[in-house]
Amino acid sequence: MPTASGTGDESFAKSLFVGSPAEGLIFPYPEPTRAEVDEINGVLDGIRRFAPRNVDAARIDREENIPLEVLAAMRELGLFGLLVPKAHGGSGLGLTAYARVVQELAAHDGSLAMAVSAHQSLGLAALLYFGTEELKAKYLPRCARGESLAAFALVEVGAGSDAGSIQTRADRDGDSYVIDGEKIWVTNGGVADLFTVFARTSPAEDGAKPRLTAFVVERGAGVTSGPEEPTLGLRGASTTSLTLSSVRVPATQVLGDVGRGFKVAMEVLTSARLALASSCVGASKRLVRLAVERATERKTFGRTIAEFPLVKDKLATMSAEIFALESMTYLTTGLVDAGRTDFSVESAICKVFGSETLWRVANESAQIAGALGYTRRGPWERMIRDARAAMVFEGTNEILRCFIALSGMQGPGLTLSGSGLLEDVSKAMREPIKGFGLLSDLAFRKARSVLMRDRLTRVHPTLAREAAIVITYAQHLARSVDQALRRHGKNIAEMQYTQKRAADIAIDLYAISSCLARTTRAIEKRGEEGARREIDLLTVFARAAEKRLQENVVTFDDNDDELRKAVAHKACADGGYPLDIL
Ligand SMILES: Cc1cc2nc3c(=O)[nH]c(=O)nc-3n(C[C@H](O)[C@H](O)[C@H](O)COP(=O)(O)OP(=O)(O)OC[C@H]3O[C@@H](n4cnc5c(N)ncnc54)[C@H](O)[C@@H]3O)c2cc1C
């Protein structure tokens, strides 16, 4: 859908990689309409009335399931149909509203958020985005009511990060496909009766080697679940393997095109990562609340521990990081709701930053609780266990850092019309590996100087220092990536240290930029004093981020990457750490 500031397929995060932050894409910071706010508050009020008295997260964790009465109340509140269009019996919420509800659930209990988002963001998403009207009419109403739960079955024993290695087969037989295979780690696996399953369709189907195809499969067609996995956390949510043995599904159950299942999986995961980021916001806010409660009650040396600077420092860092996470998450969902179609890098950034923020916040909150944070009497140990999963599922943070960097290096996708020179640059940047060498050094530098911005014009002047960080380091990023591409060409695909630095710079720049857009909006609405909280949080975050940015820029050239590889190589050869003081 075209938007006010472009065609919809432009990406702010990608624009950072050419040193030219496309500020028009993120200013003004998106805001839900009054009607949307009322709708969101309606759902949140229901959760707030029910959850404090009826959701016992410790019991859910101990008994490793969500009590029936809680599930019934969740159905009653419409939590299983948030993303389902009204025409099919759901609430038809946009992504911002949905993510905000998931955030609320995560603040009460991670397993509830997991069950709801695995059902909608993962299990139903392919049906919502790629299903035919017949399939939607057939399945969505009962899924919206929560009578049927859905799950997403992609990963297999030999295909985790490397989803391209899937072995499950779907062989065409007349008007049907017959699916055989084994899936693992399926959230809602033991309780769902509708599955999005990814399988290889036989070569005869598309004339090429077997490619992935997505199917919607009913449990009754012959899907059996393995035992519940003994997971570290999120124990109330069901996680099992699935066996598909000669499961026959009509050819009409294909989601999207035959052979295009990889694209379906990636689109589902791209959206799902935003709900995952919002659940990290919810859990992180809860952890800060717990930390503040403890810090303002617990006394040592005759004072509450909240009075000591090193405890204050933790609360300040946690608050600033959550502000950045919340700002980037709802900036991105707002962009999607406004019709942006290229948000895969932004959503990967939100997922990586969200899961790692939650992990740091959980650790620091538990530290403030002292020994209590280490016992099962408080919520910290459960919340630390729950938090661990987010760095692994929906793409591990390592794989996503590589994805952020390599996608960013493929260029911003901006429409650079006008001079032929700019079009050449655009082409070169869209396909940096293929297009590399297209321009002479001189032309490249000249073009870059045209592209690079010297300041962000939409940021409130009070925030000029933080805005300058974005410009300075976006230009560093562009130069460093340019040099790396020139030096390494196609080998950049193997250079994970370089990719990690580029990704980490992009993550910090997207975080600061999101805060800048949000804080500018706050100042415009409430004046500087009214927006003091936002300004302070942005300042704290940006100063810490600036140090990381400096470090990442310097180590592009001056690093010990090769030494580290050699040390790791020796650790593998030695079977671990070989030294001893004896
Ligand atoms: C609680 C939970 C729920 C889940 N729910 C679902 C679900 O509903 N549906 C589903 O299909 N799957 C689900 N998963 C599976 C999840 O998506 C996978 O665990 C994840 O993709 C990683 O795969 P893996 O576990 O095989 O790890 P591996 O791929 O074996 O990776 C192990 C480690 O090696 C690193 N690594 C691997 N390859 C590379 C590389 N090329 N470069 C650098 N580092 C690399 C990884 O980052 C990771 O640190 C779930 C997992 C968990 C823990």
The ligand as an SDF file (V2000), in Angstrom:
LIG
                    3D

 53 58  0  0  0  0  0  0  0  0999 V2000
   10.8360  -22.7200   23.4650 C   0  0  0  0  0  0  0  0  0  0  0  0
   11.0040  -22.9430   21.9950 C   0  0  0  0  0  0  0  0  0  0  0  0
    9.8940  -22.8910   21.1520 C   0  0  0  0  0  0  0  0  0  0  0  0
   10.0400  -23.1300   19.7910 C   0  0  0  0  0  0  0  0  0  0  0  0
    8.9150  -23.1060   18.9930 N   0  0  0  0  0  0  0  0  0  0  0  0
    9.0230  -23.4600   17.6900 C   0  0  0  0  0  0  0  0  0  0  0  0
    7.8540  -23.5590   16.8660 C   0  0  0  0  0  0  0  0  0  0  0  0
    6.7350  -23.2960   17.2910 O   0  0  0  0  0  0  0  0  0  0  0  0
    8.0160  -23.9850   15.5910 N   0  0  0  0  0  0  0  0  0  0  0  0
    9.2450  -24.2860   15.0740 C   0  0  0  0  0  0  0  0  0  0  0  0
    9.3340  -24.6680   13.9120 O   0  0  0  0  0  0  0  0  0  0  0  0
   10.3660  -24.1990   15.8290 N   0  0  0  0  0  0  0  0  0  0  0  0
   10.2860  -23.7870   17.1170 C   0  0  0  0  0  0  0  0  0  0  0  0
   11.4160  -23.7000   17.8970 N   0  0  0  0  0  0  0  0  0  0  0  0
   12.6950  -24.0770   17.3130 C   0  0  0  0  0  0  0  0  0  0  0  0
   13.6020  -22.8700   17.0700 C   0  0  0  0  0  0  0  0  0  0  0  0
   13.1260  -22.1030   16.0090 O   0  0  0  0  0  0  0  0  0  0  0  0
   15.0110  -23.4160   16.8220 C   0  0  0  0  0  0  0  0  0  0  0  0
   15.4580  -23.9220   18.0600 O   0  0  0  0  0  0  0  0  0  0  0  0
   15.9610  -22.3560   16.3090 C   0  0  0  0  0  0  0  0  0  0  0  0
   15.6510  -22.0290   14.9860 O   0  0  0  0  0  0  0  0  0  0  0  0
   17.4240  -22.8260   16.3810 C   0  0  0  0  0  0  0  0  0  0  0  0
   17.5640  -24.0790   15.8240 O   0  0  0  0  0  0  0  0  0  0  0  0
   18.3790  -25.2030   16.6380 P   0  0  0  0  0  0  0  0  0  0  0  0
   17.7870  -25.3130   17.9920 O   0  0  0  0  0  0  0  0  0  0  0  0
   18.4140  -26.4120   15.7950 O   0  0  0  0  0  0  0  0  0  0  0  0
   19.8140  -24.6020   16.8090 O   0  0  0  0  0  0  0  0  0  0  0  0
   21.0370  -24.7630   15.7820 P   0  0  0  0  0  0  0  0  0  0  0  0
   20.6170  -24.3700   14.4280 O   0  0  0  0  0  0  0  0  0  0  0  0
   21.6470  -26.1060   15.9790 O   0  0  0  0  0  0  0  0  0  0  0  0
   22.0310  -23.6550   16.3500 O   0  0  0  0  0  0  0  0  0  0  0  0
   22.8210  -23.8730   17.5250 C   0  0  0  0  0  0  0  0  0  0  0  0
   23.7310  -22.6690   17.7510 C   0  0  0  0  0  0  0  0  0  0  0  0
   24.5950  -22.5040   16.6250 O   0  0  0  0  0  0  0  0  0  0  0  0
   24.4420  -21.2140   16.0750 C   0  0  0  0  0  0  0  0  0  0  0  0
   24.5190  -21.2950   14.6170 N   0  0  0  0  0  0  0  0  0  0  0  0
   23.9170  -22.1930   13.8030 C   0  0  0  0  0  0  0  0  0  0  0  0
   24.2300  -21.9410   12.5280 N   0  0  0  0  0  0  0  0  0  0  0  0
   25.0250  -20.8470   12.5290 C   0  0  0  0  0  0  0  0  0  0  0  0
   25.6570  -20.0670   11.5250 C   0  0  0  0  0  0  0  0  0  0  0  0
   25.5070  -20.3300   10.2230 N   0  0  0  0  0  0  0  0  0  0  0  0
   26.4140  -19.0240   11.9010 N   0  0  0  0  0  0  0  0  0  0  0  0
   26.5720  -18.6990   13.2070 C   0  0  0  0  0  0  0  0  0  0  0  0
   25.9820  -19.3800   14.1990 N   0  0  0  0  0  0  0  0  0  0  0  0
   25.2170  -20.4410   13.8660 C   0  0  0  0  0  0  0  0  0  0  0  0
   23.0520  -20.7670   16.5100 C   0  0  0  0  0  0  0  0  0  0  0  0
   22.9400  -19.3610   16.5080 O   0  0  0  0  0  0  0  0  0  0  0  0
   22.9570  -21.3640   17.8980 C   0  0  0  0  0  0  0  0  0  0  0  0
   23.5930  -20.5430   18.8300 O   0  0  0  0  0  0  0  0  0  0  0  0
   11.3030  -23.4200   19.2520 C   0  0  0  0  0  0  0  0  0  0  0  0
   12.4250  -23.4360   20.0960 C   0  0  0  0  0  0  0  0  0  0  0  0
   12.2900  -23.1920   21.4420 C   0  0  0  0  0  0  0  0  0  0  0  0
   13.5040  -23.2130   22.3230 C   0  0  0  0  0  0  0  0  0  0  0  0
  1  2  1  0
  2  3  1  0
  2 52  2  0
  3  4  2  0
  4  5  1  0
  4 50  1  0
  5  6  2  0
  6  7  1  0
  6 13  1  0
  7  8  2  0
  7  9  1  0
  9 10  1  0
 10 11  2  0
 10 12  1  0
 12 13  2  0
 13 14  1  0
 14 15  1  0
 14 50  1  0
 15 16  1  0
 16 17  1  0
 16 18  1  0
 18 19  1  0
 18 20  1  0
 20 21  1  0
 20 22  1  0
 22 23  1  0
 23 24  1  0
 24 25  2  0
 24 26  1  0
 24 27  1  0
 27 28  1  0
 28 29  2  0
 28 30  1  0
 28 31  1  0
 31 32  1  0
 32 33  1  0
 33 34  1  0
 33 48  1  0
 34 35  1  0
 35 36  1  0
 35 46  1  0
 36 37  1  0
 36 45  1  0
 37 38  2  0
 38 39  1  0
 39 40  1  0
 39 45  2  0
 40 41  1  0
 40 42  2  0
 42 43  1  0
 43 44  2  0
 44 45  1  0
 46 47  1  0
 46 48  1  0
 48 49  1  0
 50 51  2  0
 51 52  1  0
 52 53  1  0
M  END
$$$$
